Amino acid sequence: MNRSFWRAGHTPTLFSAFLYFDLSFMVWYLLGPLQVQIASDLHLTTQQRGLMVATPILAGAILRLVMGVVVDRIGAKRAGLIGQVIVIAALLTAWQVGFSTLTGALTLGLFLGVAGASFAVALPLASRWYPPEHQGTAMGIAGAGNSGTVLAALFAPLLAVAFGWQNVFGLACIPLVITLIVYALNAKDAPGAAPKKKLADYLVVLGEKDAWWFMFFYAITFGGFSGFASALPGYFHDQFGFDAKTAGLYTAACVLAGSVMRPIGGVLADKVGGTKSLLVVYTATALLIAAAGFNVGGSAGAVALFIAAMLCLGAGNGAVFQLVPQRFGKEIGVMTGLIGMAGGVGGFALAASLGAIKQATGDYATGLWLFACIAALGWMSLAGVKQRWRSDWTVAAARV
């Protein structure tokens, strides 16, 4: 990273966007690491527990589009301030008032979805300061905030054991308030008016077949990453009897692997081509998750298999977004919103279905095999369109 990058934009805004995104992803994912303790106290079934951890993922997916519209209307900084205040207020209410039913947990999950929608604020807030030659770096730094999921997986179960799970919501507000202050003092909207996205813009893009392919491919990669990130604490607890703290630590290792691999996946896709990279990702993911369904290697094998699978899914996330600008360069803002929403819907479907299938069959194997089949379907679908993409796209200096 050369000096021209740091001189080109606004470093305080870039840092604020990263911090906001990082802490937002931490609380977006908060119910996942706490699910074992919450489900025990609220007497939730496995299916209800799966629905609880999946709700913030779906809410965040839908609210990304809403937040994108808000950013267009009032600016990214104001939208971020409003989003942070809503999330802090929801956590304070959950801490002080509490909840004792599934409905209360789902309501909190809906509000935590606002934190998941930070994607639609942090990235444009940072990237609009930078010229085209530095856009990738700026978005990579701001987008690295998805590592916040690791913080939740590491610390939430430990704090819940020490102070009780309800107090974790109050403790989470401490770094959130600090982040809000840093953001309010340092973040600035880039000068000049950004082009506003209209509903018609989304409808036009949805008329393109390739838009649906990208949404499907990202629903597998990011949906797999976010869905497993939320479901694994419960899976490790149910399948191998791990306590909440141990399940959280193993989940943190899996989530860290996927988070670190995302930018590396983009670099690899640049070198070998996005379609070739994704084909490898889908093949490896299908084999690894299928092996996990067969309980290969017991608990140690399961942890190793899921770390490897999350590495692949993280690389796939980066590969999808290496391809998108080559096909939809002029509609990248609209496509980012749609693809991000599809990824969240995929994560919701995975986390909720794993719980429902475990409830119905008594085991996670069927759910894992089903996801392995979907990854295989992703491979077959991509293999079917890759030749047309390579012949039709005319972007120079980029590998498809």
N, C-alpha and C positions, 0 to 999 in steps of 0.2 A: 504494500500500500504506500504510494508515494506522497510527497508533500502536496502535490497539486490537488489531491482528493481533499485533504484537510482545509485547504484554502478555498475550495470550490463552493462549499456549502456552509451550513451553520451547525457546528459541532454540538453546542448545548442542546439544540433541538433534537439532533440525532441521538444523543445520550438519553434525553428525556423520553423519546419515543421508545427506545429499547427498554428502559426501566419500567415504563408504563405497560408495555407489552409483556414483559417478563413477569411482573407481579400480577397482572391480570390473568395470565395463563395459569399462574399458581392457584389462584382462588377459583378459576373456572373448573379446575380439576379436583377441588378440595374434597368433594363428597366421595370420590373414588377411594383414596387412602383411608377414609374414615368409615367406610361402608360396613366393615365387620362389627365395629362397636355400635354404630347407629342401628344396624339391623338387629343386633342382639337386644338392645334396650327397647326398641319399638316393636319387637316380635314380628319382623318382616319375613315373608317367604323369600326364597331365592329369586323368584320372578319379580317380586316387588322391589327387592334390592337392586336387581338389574335395571329396572325401570327408573329407580331413583338416580343411579349414577349416569344413566343415559340421557336424562332430561336436560341437564345443562349443555350437553353436546348439541342436541337438536335445537334448543333455544338459541344458542350461540350461532348456529348455522343460519337460522332464519333472521336473527337480528343483525347479522353482518350486512344484509341488503338494506335493512332499515337504517342502520348506522351510516352506511354509505350515502344514503339520501340526506341524512342530517348533516354529514360532513360537507356535502355540496351546498347546503342551504346556509349554514352558520359558520362554516370553517372547521378545520380539523382540531384546532386547539380547544375551542369551546365544546365541541362534541366529546372530546376526551375528558374534559373537566366534568361534564354532566354525567358521562358514563361512570367515572370513578366515584362520584358522590353517590350515585344510585347503588353501586355495589357495596360501598362502605356502610350506607344506611341499612341495607338488607342484612349484612353480617352483624351489625350492632343489634338489630332487632332479633335475629336468631340467637345471639348471645344473651341478651337481656330478657327476652320474652320466652324464647325456646320454642320447641315443637315436640309433640308426642305422638304424632300420627304420620302416616305416609303422605297425606295431603299437605301437611306442613313442610315435609322434606321436599316434595315436588315443587311447592311454591318457592322455596329458597332456590331450588335448582333453576327455575325460570329466571329469577333475578341474577343468578350467577351467569346465566347466558349472556348478560350484558357485558361481563368481563370477556367472554369468548369472542364477542363482536369487536373487541379492541383491534383485531386484525385490520378492520376496515378504517381505522383511525390512524394507528401508528405508522403504517406503511406509507400512505399518502402524505402524512405530516412530515416524515423524514425525506421521502424521495423527491418531493416537489422543490426542495432546496438545491438539488444537484442536477448538473447537465447530463445528457444522455450517456456520455462515456463513463460516468461514475454512478449510474443508476443501479447497476447490479450490486456494487459494493455497498451502497447506502441501504438498499432493500435487504441485503444479506445481514448487515449489522442490526438493523431494526427488527428483522424477522427472526433473528437468533433468540428473541424473547420467548419462543416456544419452549425453551429450556426451563421455564418456570414450572413446568409440570414435574420436573425432577425435584425441585424444592418441596413441593407438596408431598410427593411420595416419600421423601427422606424424613421430613420433620413432622408432618401432621400426625402419623401414628405414635411417634415418640411423645409429642406434646399431649395427645389424647390419653396415653397411659399415665402421664405425670399429673395432668390437670383436669382430665375429663374432656370428652369430645365437644361438648357445648362451649367450653371455654376456648377451644381452638379458634372458633369464629371471632371471638373478641381479640385474641392474640394476633390473628391475621390482620386486624385493622391497624396495628402499629406500623408495619412496613408500608401498608397502603396509604396511610395518612402522610408518612414521610415522602413517599413517591408523589402524592398529590401536591405537596408543597414544592418539591423540586420541579415538577412539571409546570405548575402555575408560574413559577419564577423564571424558568429557563426556556420553555418551549415557545416558539413563535411560528405563526403561519407564514409561508413563503410569500413574497410580494407578487402581485399580479393575480388575476382571477383564474382559477382552474376551470376547465370546461365542465359544465354540469351534465350529469347523466340523467336521462329521462326514461320513463317506463318503456317508451317505444324503442329505445336503444337495446334494452334487454330482449324485447320481443323479436327484433330484427336478428340479433345474434342467435336466438333460440331456433330460428328458421334454418340454421346451418347444421347439417348432420354432424360435422366435425365437433361442434360445440358439445353435443350430447356424448360423443365419444370421449372427449376430454373429461367431462363431468363423471362419466362412468369409470374411467381409469383412475381419477383422483379419489372417487368414492371408495375404491379398493385400497389405494396406498394410504391416504390420510385417514380414511375411515378405519382401516386396519390399525393404524398407529393409535389414533385417539380412542377407538373402541377397546382395544386390548389394554391401553394405559388405564382406562377406567375399570375394566373387568378383571384384570389380573390379581389385584389384592384379594378379591373374593374367590377367584379360581384357586390360588395358592392355599388359601385358608381351607376351602372345602375339599380340595383334592388331596392335600398332603398334611393337613392339620397344623399348618404354620400359624403362630399367633399373629396378631395384627401388625406388630412391630417387624417381625421377620418377613412377613408377606410384603410389607411396605418397602423394606430394603431391597428385596429381590425385584420388586416392580420398578423401583428407582433405577436399578441397573439396566433393566430392559428399556425404560423410557429414555435414559441417558444415551443409550446406543442409538436409538432412532433419532434423537434430537441432534446429536453430533454428526450423524451421517447425512442429514438433509443437505447442507451446503456442499459436502463432499460429493454427494450424488449429482448435484448440478455440474460440478467440475468434471466428473467422469462422463456425464452425458455430453458435455462439450467435446470431449476427446474422442469418444467412440460412437457418438450418435444417441439421441434420446430414445429412439425406438429399440435399438439394440440393447441399451441399458435396461429399459423397461421389460423387455422379453426375458432377460436374465432374472430380474427382480421377481416377476410373476412365477417363473419356474421354481426358483429357490423357495419363495414364500409358500407355494402350494406343497412342496415336498416337506418343508420344515413343520408347517402347521399340521399336515396330515400325520407326520411322525409323532407330534405332540398328542394328537388324538388317540394314537395307539399306545400312549404312555411309555414311549421308548426311553429307557434309562432312569425311570423313576423320577424323584423330585429333582435331583441334580441334572438329569437329562432334560427335564421340562424347562428348567431355568436357562440352560444352555441353548435349547432350541428356540425359546422365545427371544433371547438376546439376539441370536442370529437372524430370526425373522424380523425383529424390529430394526435391525441394521438394514435389512433389505427394503423394508417399507419406507424407512427414512430416505434411503437412496432413491426410491421410486418417487417420493414427493418432489425431490429436487429435479428428477428427470422429466416429470410432467411439465414443470414450469420452465424447463429448458426448451420444450417443444411449443408451448402455447404462443410465445411472441412470434415465432416463425410463421404460424398460421393466422394469428389474430393480432398482428402488430398494432393496427389502428384501433382495435377494440379491447386492448389489454386490460383497461380499468374495469369494463363491464364483465369481461371473461374472468378476471380475478375474483369478482364478487360471486359469480355463478358457480365457478369451480370450487371456491371456498365453501359455499353453501352445500354443494353436493358432497364434499368431503365430510362435513359435519353430519349430514343425513346418513351417510354410510357408517360413521362412528356410532350414531344413535342406534341404527339398525343392528349393528354387531353386538354392542353392549347389552341392549334389551333382549335380543334373541338368544344370546348365550344363557342369560338368566332364565328365560322362558323354557328353553330346551332342557336345561338342567332340572328345572322344576317338573317337567313332563316325563323325562326319561330317567332321572336320577343320576345322570352323568353328563359331562361336558363333551364327550367324544363326538357325538353327532353334530353339535354346533361347530366344532373345530373342523371336522371333515367338510361340512357345508361351506365354510369360508375357504378351505383349500380348493374346493370345486369352483368357487367364484373366482379365485385367483387364476385357476387354470382357464376359466372362461375369458378372463382378461387377456391371457396369453393368446388364445385363439382369435379373439377379436382384433387385437393389435397386429397379429400376423396377417390378418385379412386386409387391413387398411394400410399397412406400412408401405407397400409398393406404390399405391396411388399417391400417398403423401410425398414420397421421395420424387415422384415424377411431376407432381402438380405444383409443389411449393418452389418458389424461385428466390428464396432468401439466400444471398451470397454469404460465404464464410461461416456458415452454420451447418452442423451435421445433424441430419434428421435420423 
